[in-house]
């Protein structure tokens, strides 16, 4: 956090973002205290943005690749209309257990279907259409996730792909290469239109033409 956007700007944006901190404050504190990879949390600003996306798209069926400790899935679940649901996928049972616990505390566990296992294998078992899909998993798998999700996307659906600024120079060469490949893949895909939003580590929004 702060790599692409200066820390003081991140803090300013967070200060002027309406976000419900209750459960997220505890979730964030526990994740930071117990996980060396705690920077993988979406945080207050992006969590609030994902909640906005649910409202703007009127999404009722949501798909997430990369649950981690649950900030993003809980933020989206809280914004869903009655009857809405999220399928969220991750390979880590330990972090998914944390996400389940905080989803219960937040009162949204009944809206979230937690799946543990390789994302591509899980995607093969799911039927669309999904109104919103959020990709925030292993960067090397982004192209495969994207291709698996696109046929399951609703006609007016949206894909959000996180960390896409990594393609301009990420934490290591492998991640930079993977995200650069993904960004190029989407840019040259005539089936979609996309915009890369330069906040936090970059978030690309993608829709069908």
N, C-alpha and C positions, 0 to 999 in steps of 0.2 A: 504494500500500500504506500502510495507516495512516489513510486518509481516514475510514473508518467505524469502524474499531477502532483504538484508540491504539497507537502503535508499541511501547510497552513491553508491552502485552498480546499483540501479535503475536509479539514476541520470546519472551515467556514460553511461549506456546502452542508455538512452534517448539522451544523447549528441551525440552519434555516430550512431544514427538511422536516416536515411533519411525520414523525415516526413513533409508533408505540413501543416504548422501551421495556416495559414490564418483563416479559419472559425473555426478550432478546438481551437485556442487560445481563441476566443470569447465564443465559446460553453463551454469550460472548465471553464472559469472565471465566466460565468453566473451560471453554475451548482453548482460550489463551493460556490457562494455567496447566493444561494437561496435554496439549498438542504442539509439537514443534512446527507443524504445518498450519498453524492457526490462521495464517494470512489467506488461506483458501476460503474463509467465510466471506460472504458477499458484503456484509456490513449494512449499516443503517441506510445509506443513500441508495445503494443498488437494491436493497430489500424493498425500500419504499417505491422505487421505480418499477420493480416487478409487480408489486401490488397495484400500481397505477395501470400497468399493462393489462392486468386481469379486468379492471374496470373498463378501460378503453376498448378492448377487443370483445368485451362481453363473453369471455371464455367460460365454458362450463367443464370442458375436458382438457386437462393439462398433463403434459409429459415432461419429466425432468431426468436428465442424465447427469448424475453426480449429486448425491444427497448431502454428503459430508455430515456435519452435525445438525443440519436441518433448518438453518436460518431462512434460506430461500423458499423451501417448500412450505414452511409455516407462514411466511409472509404472503405467499400466493394463496394458500388455503384460507387464510382469514378474509381475503378479498372475494372469494368465490360466492356466487349466488346460491340459494338453497338448491340442493341436489347436485352441486358441482363436485368434481373429484380430481385428484392428482395421482398419477402413477410416478413414483420417484425411484430411481435405480442407482445402486452403488455396489461395489465389490467388497466393501469393508463392513463386516458385521459389527465391529466395535463402535464405529462412529454412527452407524445406522441405529444402534441401540440408544445412543445419546439423543438422536433425532426423534425416535419414538417417544422417549421419556418427555422431551420438551413439547412435542405435539400433543401429548396427553395433558400436560400442564396448561397449554394454550387453548385447550378445548377443541382442537381440530383433527384429532387422531382419526375420527370417523370419515374424514374427507381425504385422507392420504393412504394410498396403497403402497407400502414399502416393499421393494423387491431387492433381494441381495443376490448378486451373480454378475457375470460378464454382461455388459450393456447390450452388445449385439445379439447375444442369445436371448436376453429378455425381450428386446424389441421384436424379435421374430415371433414371439408368442402373443403380441399385442395387436388388437384390431383398432383401426382408426374409426372415424376421423378425430384428430386432436386439434383444438382451437389454438393452443399455444404450446410450444415446445421450448425448453430451456436446456442448452447444452453447456455443461460446466464440469466436464470429466477429464480423463487423460487426453492430452492435446494430440497425441499421435493417432487417436481414434476419431478425431472430429470429422474427417471426410466420410468415413464409413458410417458414423452416426447420422450425419446429415443425409446421406443417400438412403439410409434405412428409414428415416423419419419422413422425408419428403412425400412418398406415396401415401403416407398415413395422415398428412396434413389436410385440414379442412380447406375448402376453396378460398375462404377469407382468413385462413389461419396465419400465424406468425411464428417464426423460429427466432429465438434469441440465442446467440452464441457468445459466450463470455471469454474474456482474456485475449481478444483478437489483436490488441496492440502488441502482444508478444511477438507477432510477426515482424515488427519493426526492430526487434532486438530484445529478446526475452531473457529469462533467467539462465538459460544455457543454449548451446548451439542446436541441440536436438529439438528443443521446444520451439525455438525461433524458426527452424526449418519447417516443422510440422504446421505451425500456425500460418506461416507464409504460404505454404502449399494450400491450406484450407482457404485462406483469403483469396488466393488466385482462383481456386476452384469455384468458389461462389461468384466471384466477379465475372467469370467467363461462362457461367451457366445461364443460358438464354431462357430457362424456365422461370427465373426469379428476378426480383429486384431487391437490392440490399443497400443499407446505409450503416457505416461504422461510426458509432458514437464514441468520441474520445474522452470518456470519463472513467475513472479508476483505471483498470487495465484494458479498457476497450470492450464495447458490447456492440455486436453487429445484429441488426434486425433484418430479417429476410421474409419476403412474402412472395407468393406465386404471382406471376404476371396475369 
